[in-house]
Amino acid sequence: RVCEKGGKLRMVLKSGGKVSAQSRSVLQMENLSGSEYVCFHELVRTCQLFASDLCLASPLSIVLFAGHVERCSEGLLCDGWMRFAADPSLADAALQVRSAAARVVYRHVTGSGQASASNHKDMSAVHEVLSGGEDR
């Protein structure tokens, strides 16, 4: 997570440890704003801990593609540690879109049912939400 501390932006790991962007990474700290999430390919330790191949991740993309997502009292809990506030109807909608996206990806990877009506319905639902078609 990217957060602001003492007027400076810092990347903080789940464990609370600080990490810096590798100098050859296209995405650098000055291109970020607070309260964003960053994905990285690997961590490399030299004189300090560096993350390579950084990219931004919105809360929606985390909810859709995290390994495990479940409802919690605040809204949604991703991978057992990232909590996102959401009212119950928004949390339910996010979980439904996540399920639809998983079915679409599965059909694409396995090559089965891609021309089916259910695949079209799933694709349409995922596209509508990701393109901002639903006001939730």
N, CA, C and O atoms as a GROMACS GRO file, in nm:
protein
  544
    1ARG      N    1   0.085  -0.118   0.000
    1ARG     CA    2   0.000   0.000   0.000
    1ARG      C    3   0.089   0.123   0.000
    1ARG      O    4   0.197   0.124   0.060
    2VAL      N    5   0.044   0.227  -0.068
    2VAL     CA    6   0.114   0.355  -0.068
    2VAL      C    7   0.043   0.444   0.033
    2VAL      O    8  -0.078   0.462   0.027
    3CYS      N    9   0.119   0.500   0.124
    3CYS     CA   10   0.059   0.590   0.223
    3CYS      C   11   0.152   0.709   0.245
    3CYS      O   12   0.271   0.704   0.214
    4GLU      N   13   0.094   0.814   0.298
    4GLU     CA   14   0.171   0.935   0.326
    4GLU      C   15   0.208   0.937   0.473
    4GLU      O   16   0.123   0.916   0.560
    5LYS      N   17   0.334   0.961   0.500
    5LYS     CA   18   0.382   0.968   0.638
    5LYS      C   19   0.484   1.080   0.646
    5LYS      O   20   0.586   1.077   0.577
    6GLY      N   21   0.457   1.177   0.730
    6GLY     CA   22   0.549   1.289   0.745
    6GLY      C   23   0.568   1.369   0.619
    6GLY      O   24   0.676   1.423   0.595
    7GLY      N   25   0.463   1.378   0.536
    7GLY     CA   26   0.472   1.454   0.413
    7GLY      C   27   0.537   1.381   0.298
    7GLY      O   28   0.549   1.436   0.188
    8LYS      N   29   0.581   1.256   0.319
    8LYS     CA   30   0.644   1.176   0.214
    8LYS      C   31   0.561   1.053   0.186
    8LYS      O   32   0.500   0.996   0.277
    9LEU      N   33   0.560   1.012   0.060
    9LEU     CA   34   0.492   0.888   0.023
    9LEU      C   35   0.582   0.769   0.052
    9LEU      O   36   0.703   0.774   0.027
   10ARG      N   37   0.524   0.665   0.105
   10ARG     CA   38   0.599   0.543   0.135
   10ARG      C   39   0.519   0.423   0.090
   10ARG      O   40   0.396   0.422   0.099
   11MET      N   41   0.589   0.320   0.042
   11MET     CA   42   0.525   0.192   0.014
   11MET      C   43   0.546   0.105   0.137
   11MET      O   44   0.657   0.092   0.188
   12VAL      N   45   0.437   0.047   0.184
   12VAL     CA   46   0.442  -0.034   0.305
   12VAL      C   47   0.387  -0.172   0.273
   12VAL      O   48   0.281  -0.185   0.211
   13LEU      N   49   0.459  -0.275   0.316
   13LEU     CA   50   0.416  -0.413   0.296
   13LEU      C   51   0.314  -0.452   0.402
   13LEU      O   52   0.295  -0.382   0.501
   14LYS      N   53   0.249  -0.565   0.381
   14LYS     CA   54   0.155  -0.620   0.478
   14LYS      C   55   0.218  -0.631   0.616
   14LYS      O   56   0.152  -0.605   0.717
   15SER      N   57   0.344  -0.667   0.621
   15SER     CA   58   0.416  -0.684   0.748
   15SER      C   59   0.449  -0.551   0.815
   15SER      O   60   0.492  -0.548   0.930
   16GLY      N   61   0.430  -0.440   0.742
   16GLY     CA   62   0.464  -0.309   0.795
   16GLY      C   63   0.600  -0.261   0.750
   16GLY      O   64   0.637  -0.146   0.775
   17GLY      N   65   0.676  -0.346   0.684
   17GLY     CA   66   0.809  -0.308   0.635
   17GLY      C   67   0.802  -0.210   0.520
   17GLY      O   68   0.710  -0.214   0.438
   18LYS      N   69   0.901  -0.120   0.515
   18LYS     CA   70   0.908  -0.022   0.407
   18LYS      C   71   0.978  -0.084   0.286
   18LYS      O   72   1.068  -0.166   0.300
   19VAL      N   73   0.934  -0.042   0.169
   19VAL     CA   74   0.994  -0.090   0.045
   19VAL      C   75   1.004   0.030  -0.050
   19VAL      O   76   0.918   0.117  -0.051
   20SER      N   77   1.109   0.032  -0.131
   20SER     CA   78   1.130   0.138  -0.229
   20SER      C   79   1.114   0.083  -0.369
   20SER      O   80   1.128  -0.037  -0.392
   21ALA      N   81   1.083   0.172  -0.464
   21ALA     CA   82   1.074   0.132  -0.604
   21ALA      C   83   1.215   0.114  -0.658
   21ALA      O   84   1.303   0.197  -0.634
   22GLN      N   85   1.237   0.006  -0.732
   22GLN     CA   86   1.366  -0.016  -0.796
   22GLN      C   87   1.388   0.097  -0.897
   22GLN      O   88   1.294   0.137  -0.966
   23SER      N   89   1.509   0.147  -0.906
   23SER     CA   90   1.536   0.266  -0.989
   23SER      C   91   1.499   0.245  -1.136
   23SER      O   92   1.465   0.341  -1.204
   24ARG      N   93   1.506   0.123  -1.186
   24ARG     CA   94   1.473   0.100  -1.327
   24ARG      C   95   1.323   0.075  -1.350
   24ARG      O   96   1.280   0.057  -1.464
   25SER      N   97   1.245   0.075  -1.243
   25SER     CA   98   1.100   0.057  -1.256
   25SER      C   99   1.040   0.181  -1.319
   25SER      O  100   1.076   0.293  -1.283
   26VAL      N  101   0.948   0.164  -1.413
   26VAL     CA  102   0.884   0.275  -1.481
   26VAL      C  103   0.800   0.355  -1.382
   26VAL      O  104   0.798   0.478  -1.389
   27LEU      N  105   0.731   0.288  -1.293
   27LEU     CA  106   0.648   0.355  -1.193
   27LEU      C  107   0.734   0.390  -1.072
   27LEU      O  108   0.790   0.302  -1.008
   28GLN      N  109   0.743   0.517  -1.043
   28GLN     CA  110   0.824   0.564  -0.930
   28GLN      C  111   0.734   0.634  -0.829
   28GLN      O  112   0.620   0.668  -0.860
   29MET      N  113   0.784   0.655  -0.711
   29MET     CA  114   0.706   0.712  -0.602
   29MET      C  115   0.648   0.849  -0.637
   29MET      O  116   0.537   0.880  -0.594
   30GLU      N  117   0.719   0.930  -0.713
   30GLU     CA  118   0.667   1.063  -0.744
   30GLU      C  119   0.545   1.057  -0.836
   30GLU      O  120   0.475   1.158  -0.850
   31ASN      N  121   0.518   0.941  -0.898
   31ASN     CA  122   0.401   0.925  -0.984
   31ASN      C  123   0.279   0.873  -0.907
   31ASN      O  124   0.174   0.852  -0.965
   32LEU      N  125   0.294   0.854  -0.778
   32LEU     CA  126   0.186   0.796  -0.698
   32LEU      C  127   0.124   0.901  -0.609
   32LEU      O  128   0.184   1.005  -0.580
   33SER      N  129   0.003   0.872  -0.565
   33SER     CA  130  -0.059   0.954  -0.462
   33SER      C  131  -0.093   0.862  -0.346
   33SER      O  132  -0.091   0.740  -0.362
   34GLY      N  133  -0.124   0.917  -0.232
   34GLY     CA  134  -0.153   0.835  -0.116
   34GLY      C  135  -0.276   0.748  -0.134
   34GLY      O  136  -0.359   0.775  -0.221
   35SER      N  137  -0.289   0.644  -0.052
   35SER     CA  138  -0.404   0.554  -0.050
   35SER      C  139  -0.421   0.475  -0.178
   35SER      O  140  -0.534   0.443  -0.215
   36GLU      N  141  -0.314   0.443  -0.246
   36GLU     CA  142  -0.320   0.356  -0.364
   36GLU      C  143  -0.252   0.225  -0.329
   36GLU      O  144  -0.176   0.215  -0.233
   37TYR      N  145  -0.283   0.125  -0.408
   37TYR     CA  146  -0.219  -0.005  -0.391
   37TYR      C  147  -0.127  -0.028  -0.509
   37TYR      O  148  -0.154   0.015  -0.621
   38VAL      N  149  -0.017  -0.096  -0.483
   38VAL     CA  150   0.082  -0.123  -0.585
   38VAL      C  151   0.110  -0.273  -0.586
   38VAL      O  152   0.126  -0.335  -0.481
   39CYS      N  153   0.114  -0.330  -0.706
   39CYS     CA  154   0.155  -0.470  -0.723
   39CYS      C  155   0.298  -0.469  -0.773
   39CYS      O  156   0.342  -0.374  -0.838
   40PHE      N  157   0.371  -0.575  -0.743
   40PHE     CA  158   0.509  -0.583  -0.789
   40PHE      C  159   0.542  -0.727  -0.825
   40PHE      O  160   0.475  -0.820  -0.780
   41HIS      N  161   0.645  -0.742  -0.906
   41HIS     CA  162   0.687  -0.875  -0.950
   41HIS      C  163   0.771  -0.945  -0.845
   41HIS      O  164   0.748  -1.061  -0.813
   42GLU      N  165   0.869  -0.874  -0.791
   42GLU     CA  166   0.956  -0.936  -0.691
   42GLU      C  167   1.014  -0.831  -0.597
   42GLU      O  168   1.018  -0.712  -0.628
   43LEU      N  169   1.059  -0.879  -0.483
   43LEU     CA  170   1.131  -0.794  -0.388
   43LEU      C  171   1.277  -0.834  -0.392
   43LEU      O  172   1.311  -0.952  -0.391
   44VAL      N  173   1.365  -0.733  -0.396
   44VAL     CA  174   1.509  -0.756  -0.401
   44VAL      C  175   1.572  -0.679  -0.286
   44VAL      O  176   1.547  -0.560  -0.270
   45ARG      N  177   1.653  -0.747  -0.206
   45ARG     CA  178   1.719  -0.681  -0.094
   45ARG      C  179   1.866  -0.658  -0.129
   45ARG      O  180   1.940  -0.753  -0.156
   46THR      N  181   1.905  -0.531  -0.128
   46THR     CA  182   2.047  -0.495  -0.138
   46THR      C  183   2.076  -0.422  -0.007
   46THR      O  184   2.074  -0.483   0.100
   47CYS      N  185   2.103  -0.292  -0.015
   47CYS     CA  186   2.120  -0.214   0.108
   47CYS      C  187   1.986  -0.186   0.174
   47CYS      O  188   1.980  -0.154   0.292
   48GLN      N  189   1.877  -0.199   0.097
   48GLN     CA  190   1.741  -0.188   0.149
   48GLN      C  191   1.651  -0.274   0.061
   48GLN      O  192   1.698  -0.336  -0.034
   49LEU      N  193   1.522  -0.279   0.090
   49LEU     CA  194   1.429  -0.362   0.016
   49LEU      C  195   1.370  -0.284  -0.101
   49LEU      O  196   1.316  -0.175  -0.083
   50PHE      N  197   1.381  -0.340  -0.222
   50PHE     CA  198   1.330  -0.277  -0.342
   50PHE      C  199   1.227  -0.367  -0.409
   50PHE      O  200   1.241  -0.489  -0.408
   51ALA      N  201   1.123  -0.305  -0.468
   51ALA     CA  202   1.023  -0.378  -0.546
   51ALA      C  203   1.046  -0.349  -0.693
   51ALA      O  204   1.075  -0.235  -0.731
   52SER      N  205   1.035  -0.453  -0.776
   52SER     CA  206   1.055  -0.434  -0.920
   52SER      C  207   0.924  -0.454  -0.995
   52SER      O  208   0.832  -0.520  -0.947
   53ASP      N  209   0.919  -0.395  -1.115
   53ASP     CA  210   0.804  -0.406  -1.205
   53ASP      C  211   0.673  -0.368  -1.135
   53ASP      O  212   0.582  -0.450  -1.125
   54LEU      N  213   0.667  -0.245  -1.088
   54LEU     CA  214   0.550  -0.195  -1.015
   54LEU      C  215   0.435  -0.159  -1.110
   54LEU      O  216   0.458  -0.115  -1.222
   55CYS      N  217   0.314  -0.178  -1.063
   55CYS     CA  218   0.196  -0.128  -1.132
   55CYS      C  219   0.089  -0.095  -1.029
   55CYS      O  220   0.083  -0.158  -0.923
   56LEU      N  221   0.004   0.003  -1.060
   56LEU     CA  222  -0.103   0.043  -0.970
   56LEU      C  223  -0.215  -0.060  -0.973
   56LEU      O  224  -0.239  -0.124  -1.075
   57ALA      N  225  -0.282  -0.075  -0.861
   57ALA     CA  226  -0.396  -0.165  -0.852
   57ALA      C  227  -0.508  -0.093  -0.778
   57ALA      O  228  -0.492  -0.052  -0.663
   58SER      N  229  -0.621  -0.078  -0.844
   58SER     CA  230  -0.737  -0.015  -0.780
   58SER      C  231  -0.801  -0.113  -0.683
   58SER      O  232  -0.782  -0.234  -0.696
   59PRO      N  233  -0.876  -0.064  -0.586
   59PRO     CA  234  -0.947  -0.156  -0.497
   59PRO      C  235  -1.037  -0.254  -0.573
   59PRO      O  236  -1.047  -0.371  -0.534
   60LEU      N  237  -1.103  -0.208  -0.681
   60LEU     CA  238  -1.189  -0.298  -0.757
   60LEU      C  239  -1.109  -0.412  -0.820
   60LEU      O  240  -1.152  -0.527  -0.817
   61SER      N  241  -0.992  -0.380  -0.878
   61SER     CA  242  -0.913  -0.487  -0.939
   61SER      C  243  -0.861  -0.584  -0.833
   61SER      O  244  -0.849  -0.704  -0.860
   62ILE      N  245  -0.831  -0.535  -0.714
   62ILE     CA  246  -0.790  -0.625  -0.606
   62ILE      C  247  -0.904  -0.716  -0.568
   62ILE      O  248  -0.885  -0.837  -0.554
   63VAL      N  249  -1.024  -0.660  -0.552
   63VAL     CA  250  -1.141  -0.741  -0.517
   63VAL      C  251  -1.169  -0.846  -0.625
   63VAL      O  252  -1.202  -0.960  -0.593
   64LEU      N  253  -1.155  -0.808  -0.752
   64LEU     CA  254  -1.185  -0.902  -0.860
   64LEU      C  255  -1.082  -1.012  -0.875
   64LEU      O  256  -1.116  -1.125  -0.910
   65PHE      N  257  -0.956  -0.981  -0.850
   65PHE     CA  258  -0.850  -1.077  -0.885
   65PHE      C  259  -0.767  -1.128  -0.768
   65PHE      O  260  -0.672  -1.204  -0.790
   66ALA      N  261  -0.799  -1.090  -0.645
   66ALA     CA  262  -0.726  -1.144  -0.528
   66ALA      C  263  -0.753  -1.294  -0.518
   66ALA      O  264  -0.851  -1.345  -0.572
   67GLY      N  265  -0.664  -1.362  -0.448
   67GLY     CA  266  -0.679  -1.507  -0.434
   67GLY      C  267  -0.805  -1.549  -0.361
   67GLY      O  268  -0.872  -1.643  -0.403
   68HIS      N  269  -0.839  -1.480  -0.254
   68HIS     CA  270  -0.957  -1.516  -0.174
   68HIS      C  271  -1.025  -1.387  -0.126
   68HIS      O  272  -0.960  -1.299  -0.069
   69VAL      N  273  -1.155  -1.378  -0.149
   69VAL     CA  274  -1.232  -1.260  -0.106
   69VAL      C  275  -1.356  -1.308  -0.033
   69VAL      O  276  -1.424  -1.400  -0.078
   70GLU      N  277  -1.383  -1.245   0.081
   70GLU     CA  278  -1.501  -1.283   0.158
   70GLU      C  279  -1.563  -1.158   0.221
   70GLU      O  280  -1.500  -1.054   0.233
   71ARG      N  281  -1.689  -1.173   0.260
   71ARG     CA  282  -1.757  -1.064   0.330
   71ARG      C  283  -1.700  -1.053   0.471
   71ARG      O  284  -1.663  -1.154   0.531
   72CYS      N  285  -1.695  -0.932   0.522
   72CYS     CA  286  -1.658  -0.907   0.661
   72CYS      C  287  -1.747  -0.795   0.713
   72CYS      O  288  -1.826  -0.739   0.637
   73SER      N  289  -1.736  -0.762   0.839
   73SER     CA  290  -1.824  -0.661   0.897
   73SER      C  291  -1.812  -0.525   0.829
   73SER      O  292  -1.910  -0.451   0.820
   74GLU      N  293  -1.691  -0.491   0.779
   74GLU     CA  294  -1.671  -0.361   0.713
   74GLU      C  295  -1.712  -0.363   0.567
   74GLU      O  296  -1.742  -0.258   0.510
   75GLY      N  297  -1.715  -0.479   0.504
   75GLY     CA  298  -1.746  -0.490   0.362
   75GLY      C  299  -1.683  -0.614   0.304
   75GLY      O  300  -1.746  -0.720   0.299
   76LEU      N  301  -1.556  -0.603   0.257
   76LEU     CA  302  -1.487  -0.715   0.194
   76LEU      C  303  -1.346  -0.731   0.252
   76LEU      O  304  -1.278  -0.633   0.283
   77LEU      N  305  -1.306  -0.856   0.265
   77LEU     CA  306  -1.172  -0.890   0.313
   77LEU      C  307  -1.104  -0.969   0.203
   77LEU      O  308  -1.153  -1.074   0.162
   78CYS      N  309  -0.989  -0.919   0.155
   78CYS     CA  310  -0.916  -0.983   0.046
   78CYS      C  311  -0.790  -1.048   0.098
   78CYS      O  312  -0.709  -0.985   0.166
   79ASP      N  313  -0.774  -1.175   0.066
   79ASP     CA  314  -0.655  -1.253   0.103
   79ASP      C  315  -0.624  -1.249   0.252
   79ASP      O  316  -0.508  -1.260   0.292
   80GLY      N  317  -0.726  -1.232   0.332
   80GLY     CA  318  -0.711  -1.240   0.476
   80GLY      C  319  -0.652  -1.118   0.544
   80GLY      O  320  -0.630  -1.120   0.665
   81TRP      N  321  -0.626  -1.008   0.467
   81TRP     CA  322  -0.566  -0.892   0.533
   81TRP      C  323  -0.605  -0.756   0.476
   81TRP      O  324  -0.595  -0.658   0.549
   82MET      N  325  -0.647  -0.746   0.352
   82MET     CA  326  -0.685  -0.616   0.297
   82MET      C  327  -0.835  -0.598   0.314
   82MET      O  328  -0.914  -0.675   0.259
   83ARG      N  329  -0.874  -0.496   0.390
   83ARG     CA  330  -1.016  -0.470   0.416
   83ARG      C  331  -1.061  -0.348   0.336
   83ARG      O  332  -0.995  -0.244   0.334
   84PHE      N  333  -1.175  -0.365   0.270
   84PHE     CA  334  -1.234  -0.256   0.193
   84PHE      C  335  -1.374  -0.230   0.245
   84PHE      O  336  -1.456  -0.322   0.253
   85ALA      N  337  -1.401  -0.105   0.280
   85ALA     CA  338  -1.534  -0.069   0.328
   85ALA      C  339  -1.632  -0.070   0.212
   85ALA      O  340  -1.605  -0.015   0.105
   86ALA      N  341  -1.746  -0.133   0.234
   86ALA     CA  342  -1.851  -0.137   0.132
   86ALA      C  343  -1.982  -0.172   0.200
   86ALA      O  344  -1.987  -0.254   0.291
   87ASP      N  345  -2.090  -0.107   0.153
   87ASP     CA  346  -2.219  -0.145   0.209
   87ASP      C  347  -2.254  -0.285   0.158
   87ASP      O  348  -2.198  -0.330   0.058
   88PRO      N  349  -2.346  -0.354   0.223
   88PRO     CA  350  -2.376  -0.494   0.187
   88PRO      C  351  -2.414  -0.514   0.041
   88PRO      O  352  -2.374  -0.614  -0.019
   89SER      N  353  -2.491  -0.422  -0.018
   89SER     CA  354  -2.532  -0.442  -0.158
   89SER      C  355  -2.412  -0.428  -0.252
   89SER      O  356  -2.403  -0.501  -0.351
   90LEU      N  357  -2.321  -0.336  -0.223
   90LEU     CA  358  -2.202  -0.321  -0.305
   90LEU      C  359  -2.109  -0.443  -0.290
   90LEU      O  360  -2.053  -0.491  -0.388
   91ALA      N  361  -2.095  -0.492  -0.168
   91ALA     CA  362  -2.012  -0.610  -0.144
   91ALA      C  363  -2.069  -0.730  -0.219
   91ALA      O  364  -1.993  -0.805  -0.281
   92ASP      N  365  -2.201  -0.749  -0.215
   92ASP     CA  366  -2.264  -0.860  -0.288
   92ASP      C  367  -2.243  -0.846  -0.438
   92ASP      O  368  -2.213  -0.944  -0.506
   93ALA      N  369  -2.260  -0.724  -0.490
   93ALA     CA  370  -2.240  -0.701  -0.633
   93ALA      C  371  -2.097  -0.730  -0.674
   93ALA      O  372  -2.073  -0.791  -0.778
   94ALA      N  373  -2.001  -0.688  -0.592
   94ALA     CA  374  -1.859  -0.713  -0.623
   94ALA      C  375  -1.831  -0.863  -0.625
   94ALA      O  376  -1.757  -0.911  -0.711
   95LEU      N  377  -1.887  -0.937  -0.532
   95LEU     CA  378  -1.866  -1.082  -0.528
   95LEU      C  379  -1.931  -1.150  -0.648
   95LEU      O  380  -1.878  -1.248  -0.700
   96GLN      N  381  -2.046  -1.100  -0.692
   96GLN     CA  382  -2.112  -1.156  -0.810
   96GLN      C  383  -2.029  -1.130  -0.936
   96GLN      O  384  -2.014  -1.219  -1.020
   97VAL      N  385  -1.976  -1.009  -0.949
   97VAL     CA  386  -1.892  -0.977  -1.065
   97VAL      C  387  -1.764  -1.060  -1.061
   97VAL      O  388  -1.718  -1.108  -1.165
   98ARG      N  389  -1.708  -1.078  -0.942
   98ARG     CA  390  -1.588  -1.161  -0.926
   98ARG      C  391  -1.615  -1.304  -0.974
   98ARG      O  392  -1.532  -1.362  -1.044
   99SER      N  393  -1.730  -1.360  -0.937
   99SER     CA  394  -1.767  -1.495  -0.981
   99SER      C  395  -1.784  -1.501  -1.132
   99SER      O  396  -1.738  -1.595  -1.197
  100ALA      N  397  -1.850  -1.400  -1.189
  100ALA     CA  398  -1.869  -1.396  -1.334
  100ALA      C  399  -1.735  -1.386  -1.405
  100ALA      O  400  -1.711  -1.455  -1.505
  101ALA      N  401  -1.646  -1.300  -1.354
  101ALA     CA  402  -1.514  -1.286  -1.416
  101ALA      C  403  -1.435  -1.416  -1.409
  101ALA      O  404  -1.366  -1.452  -1.504
  102ALA      N  405  -1.445  -1.487  -1.296
  102ALA     CA  406  -1.375  -1.615  -1.281
  102ALA      C  407  -1.428  -1.717  -1.383
  102ALA      O  408  -1.350  -1.793  -1.441
  103ARG      N  409  -1.559  -1.718  -1.405
  103ARG     CA  410  -1.616  -1.811  -1.503
  103ARG      C  411  -1.569  -1.777  -1.645
  103ARG      O  412  -1.538  -1.867  -1.723
  104VAL      N  413  -1.564  -1.648  -1.677
  104VAL     CA  414  -1.518  -1.605  -1.809
  104VAL      C  415  -1.373  -1.645  -1.830
  104VAL      O  416  -1.338  -1.699  -1.936
  105VAL      N  417  -1.289  -1.619  -1.733
  105VAL     CA  418  -1.147  -1.656  -1.744
  105VAL      C  419  -1.132  -1.808  -1.757
  105VAL      O  420  -1.054  -1.856  -1.839
  106TYR      N  421  -1.207  -1.884  -1.678
  106TYR     CA  422  -1.200  -2.031  -1.686
  106TYR      C  423  -1.239  -2.078  -1.825
  106TYR      O  424  -1.171  -2.163  -1.883
  107ARG      N  425  -1.348  -2.025  -1.879
  107ARG     CA  426  -1.391  -2.066  -2.014
  107ARG      C  427  -1.286  -2.030  -2.118
  107ARG      O  428  -1.262  -2.107  -2.211
  108HIS      N  429  -1.223  -1.914  -2.102
  108HIS     CA  430  -1.120  -1.873  -2.197
  108HIS      C  431  -0.998  -1.966  -2.189
  108HIS      O  432  -0.944  -2.007  -2.291
  109VAL      N  433  -0.955  -1.997  -2.067
  109VAL     CA  434  -0.836  -2.080  -2.049
  109VAL      C  435  -0.861  -2.223  -2.097
  109VAL      O  436  -0.774  -2.284  -2.159
  110THR      N  437  -0.979  -2.276  -2.070
  110THR     CA  438  -1.009  -2.414  -2.109
  110THR      C  439  -1.060  -2.425  -2.250
  110THR      O  440  -1.063  -2.534  -2.307
  111GLY      N  441  -1.101  -2.312  -2.309
  111GLY     CA  442  -1.153  -2.315  -2.446
  111GLY      C  443  -1.292  -2.375  -2.456
  111GLY      O  444  -1.333  -2.417  -2.564
  112SER      N  445  -1.364  -2.381  -2.344
  112SER     CA  446  -1.496  -2.443  -2.346
  112SER      C  447  -1.605  -2.340  -2.318
  112SER      O  448  -1.589  -2.254  -2.231
  113GLY      N  449  -1.713  -2.348  -2.391
  113GLY     CA  450  -1.831  -2.266  -2.365
  113GLY      C  451  -1.816  -2.118  -2.394
  113GLY      O  452  -1.894  -2.038  -2.344
  114GLN      N  453  -1.718  -2.081  -2.475
  114GLN     CA  454  -1.697  -1.938  -2.502
  114GLN      C  455  -1.810  -1.877  -2.584
  114GLN      O  456  -1.832  -1.756  -2.575
  115ALA      N  457  -1.880  -1.957  -2.662
  115ALA     CA  458  -1.988  -1.904  -2.745
  115ALA      C  459  -2.124  -1.921  -2.678
  115ALA      O  460  -2.227  -1.891  -2.739
  116SER      N  461  -2.126  -1.967  -2.555
  116SER     CA  462  -2.253  -1.994  -2.487
  116SER      C  463  -2.323  -1.865  -2.443
  116SER      O  464  -2.260  -1.760  -2.428
  117ALA      N  465  -2.454  -1.875  -2.423
  117ALA     CA  466  -2.532  -1.760  -2.377
  117ALA      C  467  -2.488  -1.718  -2.236
  117ALA      O  468  -2.485  -1.599  -2.206
  118SER      N  469  -2.454  -1.816  -2.151
  118SER     CA  470  -2.411  -1.782  -2.015
  118SER      C  471  -2.277  -1.708  -2.017
  118SER      O  472  -2.254  -1.618  -1.935
  119ASN      N  473  -2.188  -1.745  -2.109
  119ASN     CA  474  -2.061  -1.674  -2.120
  119ASN      C  475  -2.085  -1.530  -2.165
  119ASN      O  476  -2.023  -1.437  -2.113
  120HIS      N  477  -2.175  -1.512  -2.260
  120HIS     CA  478  -2.208  -1.376  -2.306
  120HIS      C  479  -2.268  -1.294  -2.192
  120HIS      O  480  -2.234  -1.177  -2.176
  121LYS      N  481  -2.354  -1.353  -2.114
  121LYS     CA  482  -2.416  -1.284  -2.000
  121LYS      C  483  -2.309  -1.244  -1.898
  121LYS      O  484  -2.309  -1.132  -1.848
  122ASP      N  485  -2.217  -1.337  -1.867
  122ASP     CA  486  -2.109  -1.307  -1.772
  122ASP      C  487  -2.020  -1.196  -1.825
  122ASP      O  488  -1.985  -1.103  -1.752
  123MET      N  489  -1.982  -1.206  -1.952
  123MET     CA  490  -1.894  -1.104  -2.012
  123MET      C  491  -1.962  -0.967  -2.009
  123MET      O  492  -1.898  -0.866  -1.979
  124SER      N  493  -2.091  -0.963  -2.040
  124SER     CA  494  -2.164  -0.836  -2.041
  124SER      C  495  -2.168  -0.775  -1.901
  124SER      O  496  -2.151  -0.654  -1.885
  125ALA      N  497  -2.192  -0.859  -1.800
  125ALA     CA  498  -2.198  -0.809  -1.663
  125ALA      C  499  -2.064  -0.754  -1.618
  125ALA      O  500  -2.057  -0.646  -1.558
  126VAL      N  501  -1.958  -0.827  -1.647
  126VAL     CA  502  -1.824  -0.782  -1.608
  126VAL      C  503  -1.789  -0.653  -1.682
  126VAL      O  504  -1.739  -0.558  -1.622
  127HIS      N  505  -1.815  -0.649  -1.811
  127HIS     CA  506  -1.785  -0.529  -1.890
  127HIS      C  507  -1.862  -0.408  -1.840
  127HIS      O  508  -1.805  -0.299  -1.829
  128GLU      N  509  -1.990  -0.426  -1.809
  128GLU     CA  510  -2.072  -0.314  -1.762
  128GLU      C  511  -2.017  -0.255  -1.633
  128GLU      O  512  -2.010  -0.133  -1.618
  129VAL      N  513  -1.978  -0.342  -1.540
  129VAL     CA  514  -1.925  -0.292  -1.413
  129VAL      C  515  -1.789  -0.226  -1.432
  129VAL      O  516  -1.765  -0.118  -1.379
  130LEU      N  517  -1.700  -0.290  -1.507
  130LEU     CA  518  -1.566  -0.235  -1.526
  130LEU      C  519  -1.565  -0.107  -1.608
  130LEU      O  520  -1.474  -0.024  -1.592
  131SER      N  521  -1.663  -0.089  -1.693
  131SER     CA  522  -1.667   0.034  -1.774
  131SER      C  523  -1.746   0.145  -1.705
  131SER      O  524  -1.766   0.252  -1.762
  132GLY      N  525  -1.791   0.119  -1.583
  132GLY     CA  526  -1.863   0.220  -1.509
  132GLY      C  527  -2.009   0.230  -1.544
  132GLY      O  528  -2.074   0.330  -1.513
  133GLY      N  529  -2.063   0.127  -1.608
  133GLY     CA  530  -2.202   0.126  -1.651
  133GLY      C  531  -2.301   0.119  -1.535
  133GLY      O  532  -2.416   0.158  -1.550
  134GLU      N  533  -2.258   0.071  -1.422
  134GLU     CA  534  -2.346   0.063  -1.306
  134GLU      C  535  -2.303   0.164  -1.202
  134GLU      O  536  -2.184   0.175  -1.173
  135ASP      N  537  -2.396   0.236  -1.147
  135ASP     CA  538  -2.367   0.333  -1.042
  135ASP      C  539  -2.384   0.265  -0.908
  135ASP      O  540  -2.494   0.265  -0.852
  136ARG      N  541  -2.278   0.209  -0.857
  136ARG     CA  542  -2.283   0.140  -0.727
  136ARG      C  543  -2.180   0.201  -0.638
  136ARG      O  544  -2.166   0.159  -0.523
   0.00000   0.00000   0.00000
